[in-house]
Amino acid sequence: MKPLTDYHWFKSHWLTFACLVPFLVMLAMHRALNLSDTMTGRSEIPVPGQRDGLLYNYVMAMVFYGGISAYVWHTFGAAPRKPGWVVFKLIFLVAGWAGLLLALG
């Protein structure tokens, strides 16, 4: 059996961006379910489903860090390291998450 790094599709730079999609889907669901205050401690009165929301937030944090780790690993380890792509992907990562934090804050 061939390792994943031998496949042409695995070396595609666009695969790197797919690592961020699960977190964005979970974030959209997080907003749609109105779970935004369960982890921050701003909710003083326990509401029904708060425990489920807290668990969802922890899973979402694990998906976030896993996606960022996969993104960085693929950028530096699996994809061909052409300087233009590496710089673009790092700038995209920083600007994308900064923009997301500004939009959510």
QUIFENKA-V279619 format. One record per residue. RES is the residue in one small letter. PHI is phi in whole degrees, -180 to 180 (NA if undefined). Layout:
<<RES:PHI> <RES:PHI>>
This chain:
<<m:NA> <k:-80> <p:-69> <l:-58> <t:-69> <d:-84> <y:-82> <h:-64> <w:-65> <f:-73> <k:-88> <s:-68> <h:-67> <w:-71> <l:-63> <t:-59> <f:-70> <a:-67> <c:-67> <l:-91> <v:-64> <p:-58> <f:-66> <l:-65> <v:-66> <m:-65> <l:-66> <a:-64> <m:-66> <h:-59> <r:-69> <a:-66> <l:-87> <n:58> <l:-102> <s:-67> <d:-100> <t:-74> <m:-99> <t:-82> <g:84> <r:-76> <s:-86> <e:-81> <i:-99> <p:-62> <v:-107> <p:-60> <g:86> <q:-65> <r:-64> <d:-65> <g:-65> <l:-65> <l:-63> <y:-60> <n:-65> <y:-65> <v:-64> <m:-64> <a:-66> <m:-65> <v:-65> <f:-61> <y:-68> <g:-65> <g:-65> <i:-66> <s:-63> <a:-65> <y:-61> <v:-69> <w:-61> <h:-67> <t:-63> <f:-99> <g:-112> <a:-104> <a:-81> <p:-60> <r:-89> <k:-83> <p:-55> <g:-63> <w:-68> <v:-62> <v:-64> <f:-61> <k:-68> <l:-70> <i:-64> <f:-61> <l:-62> <v:-66> <a:-68> <g:-64> <w:-74> <a:-64> <g:-63> <l:-64> <l:-64> <l:-66> <a:-69> <l:-85> <g:-79>>
